Amino acid sequence: MKFPLIERTPLGAICERLAEAASHKELGFLLHDAQMEEVGDGPRWLRMLMALDARQKRDGCSNGILNFIRKVLHPSRFVGRAEEFEGFRSSVNSSLLFLGVEIRDDGELREVKKAETVGEAERRASALQSKLRRRFVHADVLAFCRPELLNLNYFHCVLEATKSIAQKIRDKTGLDGDGVVLVQKAFSVRDPLLALNSLQTETERTEQTGFSNFLSGLFGMFRNVTAHAPRRSWIVDEDEAMAALAILSYGHRRLDEATVVRRK
């Protein structure tokens, strides 16, 4: 059976997910093994995208791409890293579902019912939505990471969700900047732009400082780690992502309650 060509945008998304599954050197071997010719240089995902897109245009179908994905996600490449394998497999399958195919847990391809609409994909993710409701995940967190959640891309889900904290601070204060510097400017005790309380007593000032440290810690733990650590060295599974989103949601609720003292 010949599978239709994959449009460049979803193909690029697949390549971005697979990029962390192989080093630059491994990618060269995998492309050669799948009889793919490299047609460009650059980041791994771009090398992959250009080679795969050129191959499917030459073949008039995406079968060569599917064979390459099967080789990248062969279980023998993930011995001792079962959770990492499942993360990549689930993420890629969320896109392959629209072709009517998926990678099985033994690394082989099988045909499945084709997803026709985004709505159908969302219904298939209903169990995940139920978990989010039980965790009381804040709507502003979901607004930043819903696509990553639907694609089971938990690593980048946490990264995107953390950005929502910084954006809310910027929206409320008029400040520029990001991360710890942004938090410290907004929640300064001496010259605050946002305040959790009247800051009249030592206890109230301690609460303000504590919340500032809490938000700074979120950036240190979730934003900085996900932004700079390779995905293969910091695996984020569903439970870990849910816990992170719940913590970020607490930060959002306190930000919602914070009083704007003045705008920059």
Phi and psi in degrees as GROMACS dihedral restraints (atoms count N, CA, C in turn):
[ dihedral_restraints ]
;  ai    aj    ak    al  type     phi  dphi    fc
    3     4     5     6     1   -95.2    20    10
    4     5     6     7     1   127.7    20    10
    6     7     8     9     1   -92.8    20    10
    7     8     9    10     1   145.3    20    10
    9    10    11    12     1   -66.2    20    10
   10    11    12    13     1   161.5    20    10
   12    13    14    15     1   -62.0    20    10
   13    14    15    16     1   146.4    20    10
   15    16    17    18     1   -95.9    20    10
   16    17    18    19     1   126.3    20    10
   18    19    20    21     1   -60.0    20    10
   19    20    21    22     1   154.8    20    10
   21    22    23    24     1   -61.8    20    10
   22    23    24    25     1   -38.2    20    10
   24    25    26    27     1   -64.3    20    10
   25    26    27    28     1   -53.7    20    10
   27    28    29    30     1   -65.1    20    10
   28    29    30    31     1   -30.5    20    10
   30    31    32    33     1   -66.2    20    10
   31    32    33    34     1   -39.6    20    10
   33    34    35    36     1   -62.1    20    10
   34    35    36    37     1   -38.3    20    10
   36    37    38    39     1   -64.0    20    10
   37    38    39    40     1   -41.1    20    10
   39    40    41    42     1   -62.5    20    10
   40    41    42    43     1   -43.6    20    10
   42    43    44    45     1   -64.9    20    10
   43    44    45    46     1   -37.2    20    10
   45    46    47    48     1   -63.3    20    10
   46    47    48    49     1   -37.9    20    10
   48    49    50    51     1   -70.4    20    10
   49    50    51    52     1   -37.8    20    10
   51    52    53    54     1   -80.1    20    10
   52    53    54    55     1   -15.6    20    10
   54    55    56    57     1   -58.7    20    10
   55    56    57    58     1   -33.9    20    10
   57    58    59    60     1   -83.0    20    10
   58    59    60    61     1    -2.1    20    10
   60    61    62    63     1   -88.6    20    10
   61    62    63    64     1    -3.4    20    10
   63    64    65    66     1  -152.6    20    10
   64    65    66    67     1   143.1    20    10
   66    67    68    69     1   -74.0    20    10
   67    68    69    70     1   171.8    20    10
   69    70    71    72     1   -57.2    20    10
   70    71    72    73     1   -43.5    20    10
   72    73    74    75     1   -66.7    20    10
   73    74    75    76     1   -44.7    20    10
   75    76    77    78     1   -62.2    20    10
   76    77    78    79     1   -38.1    20    10
   78    79    80    81     1   -60.8    20    10
   79    80    81    82     1   -40.3    20    10
   81    82    83    84     1   -60.4    20    10
   82    83    84    85     1   -44.3    20    10
   84    85    86    87     1   -64.2    20    10
   85    86    87    88     1   -42.3    20    10
   87    88    89    90     1   -65.5    20    10
   88    89    90    91     1   -41.8    20    10
   90    91    92    93     1   -63.8    20    10
   91    92    93    94     1   -42.3    20    10
   93    94    95    96     1   -64.1    20    10
   94    95    96    97     1   -42.3    20    10
   96    97    98    99     1   -63.9    20    10
   97    98    99   100     1   -32.3    20    10
   99   100   101   102     1   -89.4    20    10
  100   101   102   103     1     9.3    20    10
  102   103   104   105     1    59.7    20    10
  103   104   105   106     1    42.2    20    10
  105   106   107   108     1  -104.2    20    10
  106   107   108   109     1   135.1    20    10
  108   109   110   111     1   -93.9    20    10
  109   110   111   112     1   131.5    20    10
  111   112   113   114     1   -75.8    20    10
  112   113   114   115     1   133.6    20    10
  114   115   116   117     1  -121.7    20    10
  115   116   117   118     1    10.9    20    10
  117   118   119   120     1  -171.5    20    10
  118   119   120   121     1   173.4    20    10
  120   121   122   123     1  -122.0    20    10
  121   122   123   124     1   175.9    20    10
  123   124   125   126     1   127.1    20    10
  124   125   126   127     1  -159.7    20    10
  126   127   128   129     1   -60.4    20    10
  127   128   129   130     1   159.3    20    10
  129   130   131   132     1   -56.3    20    10
  130   131   132   133     1   -44.4    20    10
  132   133   134   135     1   -63.5    20    10
  133   134   135   136     1   -34.9    20    10
  135   136   137   138     1   -74.6    20    10
  136   137   138   139     1   -40.3    20    10
  138   139   140   141     1   -56.2    20    10
  139   140   141   142     1   -45.0    20    10
  141   142   143   144     1   -64.1    20    10
  142   143   144   145     1   -47.8    20    10
  144   145   146   147     1   -59.6    20    10
  145   146   147   148     1   -46.7    20    10
  147   148   149   150     1   -65.4    20    10
  148   149   150   151     1   -40.4    20    10
  150   151   152   153     1   -67.4    20    10
  151   152   153   154     1   -45.2    20    10
  153   154   155   156     1   -68.1    20    10
  154   155   156   157     1   -41.3    20    10
  156   157   158   159     1   -65.8    20    10
  157   158   159   160     1   -40.5    20    10
  159   160   161   162     1   -63.9    20    10
  160   161   162   163     1   -39.2    20    10
  162   163   164   165     1   -66.5    20    10
  163   164   165   166     1   -45.1    20    10
  165   166   167   168     1   -68.3    20    10
  166   167   168   169     1   -32.7    20    10
  168   169   170   171     1   -68.3    20    10
  169   170   171   172     1   -35.6    20    10
  171   172   173   174     1   -68.9    20    10
  172   173   174   175     1   -39.7    20    10
  174   175   176   177     1   -82.2    20    10
  175   176   177   178     1   -25.0    20    10
  177   178   179   180     1    77.6    20    10
  178   179   180   181     1    16.1    20    10
  180   181   182   183     1  -160.0    20    10
  181   182   183   184     1   170.1    20    10
  183   184   185   186     1  -101.5    20    10
  184   185   186   187     1    13.2    20    10
  186   187   188   189     1   -59.8    20    10
  187   188   189   190     1   -37.8    20    10
  189   190   191   192     1   -63.8    20    10
  190   191   192   193     1   -37.6    20    10
  192   193   194   195     1   -63.2    20    10
  193   194   195   196     1   -45.0    20    10
  195   196   197   198     1   -63.3    20    10
  196   197   198   199     1   -37.4    20    10
  198   199   200   201     1   -65.4    20    10
  199   200   201   202     1   -39.4    20    10
  201   202   203   204     1   -63.9    20    10
  202   203   204   205     1   -45.4    20    10
  204   205   206   207     1   -60.0    20    10
  205   206   207   208     1   -41.1    20    10
  207   208   209   210     1   -60.3    20    10
  208   209   210   211     1   -38.8    20    10
  210   211   212   213     1   -70.4    20    10
  211   212   213   214     1   -41.6    20    10
  213   214   215   216     1   -62.9    20    10
  214   215   216   217     1   -40.2    20    10
  216   217   218   219     1   -99.3    20    10
  217   218   219   220     1    26.4    20    10
  219   220   221   222     1   -68.8    20    10
  220   221   222   223     1   131.7    20    10
  222   223   224   225     1   -55.7    20    10
  223   224   225   226     1   -27.1    20    10
  225   226   227   228     1   -63.9    20    10
  226   227   228   229     1   -20.1    20    10
  228   229   230   231     1   -82.1    20    10
  229   230   231   232     1    -7.1    20    10
  231   232   233   234     1  -124.9    20    10
  232   233   234   235     1    30.7    20    10
  234   235   236   237     1   -61.8    20    10
  235   236   237   238     1   127.7    20    10
  237   238   239   240     1    80.6    20    10
  238   239   240   241     1     2.7    20    10
  240   241   242   243     1  -132.3    20    10
  241   242   243   244     1    52.3    20    10
  243   244   245   246     1   -61.8    20    10
  244   245   246   247     1   -41.2    20    10
  246   247   248   249     1   -65.2    20    10
  247   248   249   250     1   -37.9    20    10
  249   250   251   252     1   -64.7    20    10
  250   251   252   253     1   -43.0    20    10
  252   253   254   255     1   -59.3    20    10
  253   254   255   256     1   -46.2    20    10
  255   256   257   258     1   -65.3    20    10
  256   257   258   259     1   -34.2    20    10
  258   259   260   261     1   -63.2    20    10
  259   260   261   262     1   -46.6    20    10
  261   262   263   264     1   -65.9    20    10
  262   263   264   265     1   -43.3    20    10
  264   265   266   267     1   -62.7    20    10
  265   266   267   268     1   -46.0    20    10
  267   268   269   270     1   -64.0    20    10
  268   269   270   271     1   -41.7    20    10
  270   271   272   273     1   -63.9    20    10
  271   272   273   274     1   -46.6    20    10
  273   274   275   276     1   -68.4    20    10
  274   275   276   277     1   -38.8    20    10
  276   277   278   279     1   -61.4    20    10
  277   278   279   280     1   -29.5    20    10
  279   280   281   282     1   -62.8    20    10
  280   281   282   283     1   -27.5    20    10
  282   283   284   285     1   -89.0    20    10
  283   284   285   286     1   -40.9    20    10
  285   286   287   288     1   -64.2    20    10
  286   287   288   289     1   -23.0    20    10
  288   289   290   291     1   -55.6    20    10
  289   290   291   292     1   -32.5    20    10
  291   292   293   294     1   -74.3    20    10
  292   293   294   295     1   -13.2    20    10
  294   295   296   297     1   -92.0    20    10
  295   296   297   298     1   -11.4    20    10
  297   298   299   300     1    82.8    20    10
  298   299   300   301     1    31.8    20    10
  300   301   302   303     1  -146.6    20    10
  301   302   303   304     1   155.2    20    10
  303   304   305   306     1  -148.8    20    10
  304   305   306   307     1   160.9    20    10
  306   307   308   309     1   -89.8    20    10
  307   308   309   310     1   124.1    20    10
  309   310   311   312     1   -76.5    20    10
  310   311   312   313     1   171.2    20    10
  312   313   314   315     1   -70.3    20    10
  313   314   315   316     1   -11.2    20    10
  315   316   317   318     1   -95.1    20    10
  316   317   318   319     1     7.6    20    10
  318   319   320   321     1    87.2    20    10
  319   320   321   322     1    -3.0    20    10
  321   322   323   324     1   -92.3    20    10
  322   323   324   325     1   161.7    20    10
  324   325   326   327     1   -89.5    20    10
  325   326   327   328     1   147.7    20    10
  327   328   329   330     1  -146.1    20    10
  328   329   330   331     1   150.2    20    10
  330   331   332   333     1   -81.3    20    10
  331   332   333   334     1   140.9    20    10
  333   334   335   336     1  -136.0    20    10
  334   335   336   337     1   173.5    20    10
  336   337   338   339     1   -63.4    20    10
  337   338   339   340     1   128.7    20    10
  339   340   341   342     1   -73.8    20    10
  340   341   342   343     1   135.4    20    10
  342   343   344   345     1   -79.1    20    10
  343   344   345   346     1   131.0    20    10
  345   346   347   348     1  -100.3    20    10
  346   347   348   349     1   -28.0    20    10
  348   349   350   351     1  -137.5    20    10
  349   350   351   352     1   161.6    20    10
  351   352   353   354     1   -63.4    20    10
  352   353   354   355     1   -36.2    20    10
  354   355   356   357     1   -57.8    20    10
  355   356   357   358     1   -39.4    20    10
  357   358   359   360     1   -64.7    20    10
  358   359   360   361     1   -41.5    20    10
  360   361   362   363     1   -61.6    20    10
  361   362   363   364     1   -38.3    20    10
  363   364   365   366     1   -66.7    20    10
  364   365   366   367     1   -38.7    20    10
  366   367   368   369     1   -64.6    20    10
  367   368   369   370     1   -36.5    20    10
  369   370   371   372     1   -67.5    20    10
  370   371   372   373     1   -20.5    20    10
  372   373   374   375     1   -95.1    20    10
  373   374   375   376     1    15.8    20    10
  375   376   377   378     1   -62.6    20    10
  376   377   378   379     1   -33.1    20    10
  378   379   380   381     1   -62.6    20    10
  379   380   381   382     1   -38.6    20    10
  381   382   383   384     1   -65.1    20    10
  382   383   384   385     1   -43.6    20    10
  384   385   386   387     1   -60.1    20    10
  385   386   387   388     1   -38.0    20    10
  387   388   389   390     1   -62.4    20    10
  388   389   390   391     1   -40.6    20    10
  390   391   392   393     1   -64.5    20    10
  391   392   393   394     1   -38.5    20    10
  393   394   395   396     1   -63.6    20    10
  394   395   396   397     1   -40.5    20    10
  396   397   398   399     1   -65.0    20    10
  397   398   399   400     1   -40.4    20    10
  399   400   401   402     1   -65.2    20    10
  400   401   402   403     1   -29.9    20    10
  402   403   404   405     1   -84.7    20    10
  403   404   405   406     1    -3.9    20    10
  405   406   407   408     1    56.4    20    10
  406   407   408   409     1    45.2    20    10
  408   409   410   411     1   -69.7    20    10
  409   410   411   412     1   129.9    20    10
  411   412   413   414     1   -65.6    20    10
  412   413   414   415     1   142.0    20    10
  414   415   416   417     1   -59.8    20    10
  415   416   417   418     1   -34.2    20    10
  417   418   419   420     1   -71.9    20    10
  418   419   420   421     1   -23.3    20    10
  420   421   422   423     1   -70.9    20    10
  421   422   423   424     1   -47.9    20    10
  423   424   425   426     1   -62.2    20    10
  424   425   426   427     1   -34.2    20    10
  426   427   428   429     1   -59.6    20    10
  427   428   429   430     1   -27.7    20    10
  429   430   431   432     1   -91.4    20    10
  430   431   432   433     1   -20.2    20    10
  432   433   434   435     1  -131.9    20    10
  433   434   435   436     1    11.9    20    10
  435   436   437   438     1   -57.5    20    10
  436   437   438   439     1   -45.9    20    10
  438   439   440   441     1   -58.6    20    10
  439   440   441   442     1   -40.6    20    10
  441   442   443   444     1   -67.0    20    10
  442   443   444   445     1   -36.1    20    10
  444   445   446   447     1   -66.3    20    10
  445   446   447   448     1   -43.7    20    10
  447   448   449   450     1   -64.4    20    10
  448   449   450   451     1   -28.1    20    10
  450   451   452   453     1   -91.9    20    10
  451   452   453   454     1     5.9    20    10
  453   454   455   456     1    57.8    20    10
  454   455   456   457     1    31.0    20    10
  456   457   458   459     1   -95.4    20    10
  457   458   459   460     1    75.9    20    10
  459   460   461   462     1   -69.3    20    10
  460   461   462   463     1   -33.8    20    10
  462   463   464   465     1   -57.5    20    10
  463   464   465   466     1   -53.8    20    10
  465   466   467   468     1   -77.8    20    10
  466   467   468   469     1   -20.5    20    10
  468   469   470   471     1   -60.2    20    10
  469   470   471   472     1   -46.5    20    10
  471   472   473   474     1   -64.5    20    10
  472   473   474   475     1   -41.2    20    10
  474   475   476   477     1   -60.1    20    10
  475   476   477   478     1   -48.3    20    10
  477   478   479   480     1   -66.7    20    10
  478   479   480   481     1   -39.0    20    10
  480   481   482   483     1   -63.9    20    10
  481   482   483   484     1   -37.1    20    10
  483   484   485   486     1   -65.0    20    10
  484   485   486   487     1   -32.3    20    10
  486   487   488   489     1   -60.6    20    10
  487   488   489   490     1   -27.0    20    10
  489   490   491   492     1   -65.7    20    10
  490   491   492   493     1   -30.6    20    10
  492   493   494   495     1   -64.2    20    10
  493   494   495   496     1   -49.5    20    10
  495   496   497   498     1   -61.7    20    10
  496   497   498   499     1   -40.1    20    10
  498   499   500   501     1   -65.1    20    10
  499   500   501   502     1   -39.0    20    10
  501   502   503   504     1   -66.1    20    10
  502   503   504   505     1   -39.4    20    10
  504   505   506   507     1   -62.7    20    10
  505   506   507   508     1   -43.7    20    10
  507   508   509   510     1   -62.5    20    10
  508   509   510   511     1   -41.8    20    10
  510   511   512   513     1   -63.6    20    10
  511   512   513   514     1   -38.8    20    10
  513   514   515   516     1   -79.5    20    10
  514   515   516   517     1   -28.9    20    10
  516   517   518   519     1  -106.9    20    10
  517   518   519   520     1   -22.9    20    10
  519   520   521   522     1    81.9    20    10
  520   521   522   523     1     5.3    20    10
  522   523   524   525     1   -73.4    20    10
  523   524   525   526     1   156.1    20    10
  525   526   527   528     1   -97.8    20    10
  526   527   528   529     1  -171.1    20    10
  528   529   530   531     1    91.4    20    10
  529   530   531   532     1  -174.0    20    10
  531   532   533   534     1  -159.1    20    10
  532   533   534   535     1   166.9    20    10
  534   535   536   537     1    61.4    20    10
  535   536   537   538     1  -145.6    20    10
  537   538   539   540     1   -61.6    20    10
  538   539   540   541     1   -40.5    20    10
  540   541   542   543     1   -61.4    20    10
  541   542   543   544     1   -42.8    20    10
  543   544   545   546     1   -61.6    20    10
  544   545   546   547     1   -46.1    20    10
  546   547   548   549     1   -61.8    20    10
  547   548   549   550     1   -46.5    20    10
  549   550   551   552     1   -64.5    20    10
  550   551   552   553     1   -36.1    20    10
  552   553   554   555     1   -67.7    20    10
  553   554   555   556     1   -42.5    20    10
  555   556   557   558     1   -70.1    20    10
  556   557   558   559     1   -38.8    20    10
  558   559   560   561     1  -110.0    20    10
  559   560   561   562     1    28.0    20    10
  561   562   563   564     1   -58.4    20    10
  562   563   564   565     1   139.3    20    10
  564   565   566   567     1   -76.7    20    10
  565   566   567   568     1   -37.8    20    10
  567   568   569   570     1   -77.2    20    10
  568   569   570   571     1   -36.6    20    10
  570   571   572   573     1  -140.4    20    10
  571   572   573   574     1    66.4    20    10
  573   574   575   576     1   -76.7    20    10
  574   575   576   577     1   150.4    20    10
  576   577   578   579     1  -102.7    20    10
  577   578   579   580     1   -27.2    20    10
  579   580   581   582     1  -126.7    20    10
  580   581   582   583     1   143.2    20    10
  582   583   584   585     1  -138.1    20    10
  583   584   585   586     1   137.5    20    10
  585   586   587   588     1   -81.9    20    10
  586   587   588   589     1   -19.1    20    10
  588   589   590   591     1  -156.6    20    10
  589   590   591   592     1  -164.7    20    10
  591   592   593   594     1   -80.5    20    10
  592   593   594   595     1   -11.6    20    10
  594   595   596   597     1    58.9    20    10
  595   596   597   598     1    29.3    20    10
  597   598   599   600     1   -90.3    20    10
  598   599   600   601     1   -28.4    20    10
  600   601   602   603     1  -111.0    20    10
  601   602   603   604     1   165.0    20    10
  603   604   605   606     1   -62.3    20    10
  604   605   606   607     1   -37.7    20    10
  606   607   608   609     1   -62.3    20    10
  607   608   609   610     1   -43.6    20    10
  609   610   611   612     1   -66.7    20    10
  610   611   612   613     1   -39.4    20    10
  612   613   614   615     1   -68.1    20    10
  613   614   615   616     1   -35.0    20    10
  615   616   617   618     1   -65.4    20    10
  616   617   618   619     1   -38.6    20    10
  618   619   620   621     1   -62.8    20    10
  619   620   621   622     1   -43.4    20    10
  621   622   623   624     1   -59.9    20    10
  622   623   624   625     1   -47.7    20    10
  624   625   626   627     1   -64.4    20    10
  625   626   627   628     1   -40.3    20    10
  627   628   629   630     1   -62.7    20    10
  628   629   630   631     1   -40.9    20    10
  630   631   632   633     1   -68.8    20    10
  631   632   633   634     1   -37.1    20    10
  633   634   635   636     1   -60.7    20    10
  634   635   636   637     1   -43.1    20    10
  636   637   638   639     1   -65.9    20    10
  637   638   639   640     1   -36.4    20    10
  639   640   641   642     1   -61.9    20    10
  640   641   642   643     1   -47.8    20    10
  642   643   644   645     1   -65.8    20    10
  643   644   645   646     1   -39.2    20    10
  645   646   647   648     1   -61.2    20    10
  646   647   648   649     1   -38.4    20    10
  648   649   650   651     1   -64.5    20    10
  649   650   651   652     1   -34.8    20    10
  651   652   653   654     1   -61.2    20    10
  652   653   654   655     1   -43.7    20    10
  654   655   656   657     1   -66.1    20    10
  655   656   657   658     1   -39.4    20    10
  657   658   659   660     1   -65.1    20    10
  658   659   660   661     1   -38.6    20    10
  660   661   662   663     1   -82.6    20    10
  661   662   663   664     1   -48.9    20    10
  663   664   665   666     1   -97.2    20    10
  664   665   666   667     1   -47.1    20    10
  666   667   668   669     1   -73.0    20    10
  667   668   669   670     1   -52.0    20    10
  669   670   671   672     1   -67.9    20    10
  670   671   672   673     1   -39.7    20    10
  672   673   674   675     1   -66.0    20    10
  673   674   675   676     1   -48.0    20    10
  675   676   677   678     1   -69.4    20    10
  676   677   678   679     1   -29.4    20    10
  678   679   680   681     1   -75.2    20    10
  679   680   681   682     1   -30.2    20    10
  681   682   683   684     1  -113.5    20    10
  682   683   684   685     1   -22.8    20    10
  684   685   686   687     1   -86.5    20    10
  685   686   687   688     1   138.3    20    10
  687   688   689   690     1   -61.6    20    10
  688   689   690   691     1   144.0    20    10
  690   691   692   693     1   -57.8    20    10
  691   692   693   694     1   -35.0    20    10
  693   694   695   696     1   -67.4    20    10
  694   695   696   697     1   -20.6    20    10
  696   697   698   699     1   -96.6    20    10
  697   698   699   700     1    -9.4    20    10
  699   700   701   702     1  -139.1    20    10
  700   701   702   703     1    87.6    20    10
  702   703   704   705     1   -81.0    20    10
  703   704   705   706     1   127.3    20    10
  705   706   707   708     1  -112.0    20    10
  706   707   708   709     1   110.4    20    10
  708   709   710   711     1   -91.4    20    10
  709   710   711   712     1  -178.2    20    10
  711   712   713   714     1   -62.5    20    10
  712   713   714   715     1   -45.0    20    10
  714   715   716   717     1   -61.6    20    10
  715   716   717   718     1   -41.5    20    10
  717   718   719   720     1   -66.1    20    10
  718   719   720   721     1   -40.8    20    10
  720   721   722   723     1   -63.7    20    10
  721   722   723   724     1   -42.6    20    10
  723   724   725   726     1   -61.5    20    10
  724   725   726   727     1   -41.7    20    10
  726   727   728   729     1   -64.1    20    10
  727   728   729   730     1   -41.9    20    10
  729   730   731   732     1   -63.4    20    10
  730   731   732   733     1   -42.2    20    10
  732   733   734   735     1   -66.3    20    10
  733   734   735   736     1   -34.5    20    10
  735   736   737   738     1   -66.4    20    10
  736   737   738   739     1   -41.5    20    10
  738   739   740   741     1   -64.3    20    10
  739   740   741   742     1   -44.3    20    10
  741   742   743   744     1   -63.4    20    10
  742   743   744   745     1   -33.3    20    10
  744   745   746   747     1   -65.9    20    10
  745   746   747   748     1   -37.6    20    10
  747   748   749   750     1   -60.1    20    10
  748   749   750   751     1   -43.4    20    10
  750   751   752   753     1   -59.4    20    10
  751   752   753   754     1   -40.3    20    10
  753   754   755   756     1   -64.4    20    10
  754   755   756   757     1   -41.0    20    10
  756   757   758   759     1   -66.4    20    10
  757   758   759   760     1   -38.6    20    10
  759   760   761   762     1   -68.8    20    10
  760   761   762   763     1   -35.3    20    10
  762   763   764   765     1   -65.2    20    10
  763   764   765   766     1   -37.3    20    10
  765   766   767   768     1   -61.6    20    10
  766   767   768   769     1   -34.4    20    10
  768   769   770   771     1   -83.1    20    10
  769   770   771   772     1   -16.8    20    10
  771   772   773   774     1   -66.3    20    10
  772   773   774   775     1   141.6    20    10
  774   775   776   777     1   -88.6    20    10
  775   776   777   778     1   134.0    20    10
  777   778   779   780     1   -79.6    20    10
  778   779   780   781     1   111.9    20    10
  780   781   782   783     1   -76.1    20    10
  781   782   783   784     1   -43.9    20    10
  783   784   785   786     1  -164.0    20    10
  784   785   786   787     1   162.9    20    10
  786   787   788   789     1  -108.6    20    10
  787   788   789   790     1   144.3    20    10
